[in-house]
Amino acid sequence: MTTQNTNTIDSSWTVFIEILSDEFTAKTGFGVYAHITPVDVNKAYQQYQLRNAPMRLFVREYVRQYV
């Protein structure tokens, strides 16, 4: 059970970073790490987990802070 839960979290984390990077690239031409640190990415992911919003909507709103 722990392995399955860990895989789900890892999968969600990976998708989050891909969407975040895609959004930064679409808006600025540069990926996520050109704008924020890995620590900030982790904080953004934690914020996303606390919200009850679709991932893409959260990411769009988050990226607007930097663009």
N, C-alpha and C positions, 0 to 999 in steps of 0.2 A: 504494500500500500504506500509506503514512504517513497519508493522508487517511482511509482506512477505519479504521485503528487509532485515530486521533484521534476520529473519530465514535463509535466504540465506547466509548472512555473518557468522552467528553462525555455519552453516553447513560447510562452507568452512574452517572456523577456526578449527573446530573439525577434519576434514579430514587432514588439514595441520599438526596438532599436531600428529595425528596417523601416518602419513607417516614419519614425522621427527623422531619420536620415533622409528619406525620400522627400519629406515635407520641406526640410531645410534646403535640400538640393533644388527642389522645384521653385522655391521662393528666392533663393540667393545664388544658386549655382555652386554652392559648397555644402558638403555634408555636415552632419551634426557636430563632429569634433572640431570643426573650424570655428564653431560659435560657442560651445559650452564644454566644460570638462566632464570626464567620466563620472566624477562625483555628482555633478549636476544632473547627468543622465539618470543616475540611480535615484536621486531625489525626485526627479520628474516621474519615474516609474512608480515610486512609492506614493506620490500624489495621485497618480492615475488609479492605483489600486484602491485608494480610499474613496474615490468618486464613483458614482453610479452612472457613468457616461460611456458611450462607445469609444474605443481606442482612437479611431481616426478623428473624431470630434475633439477629444481631449488634446491630441497632438496638434491639431490645427490651431486651437486656442493657445496652446503653450508656445508654439513657434511665433505667433503674432507678437509676443512679448519681445522678441529679439529682432524682428524684421521691421 
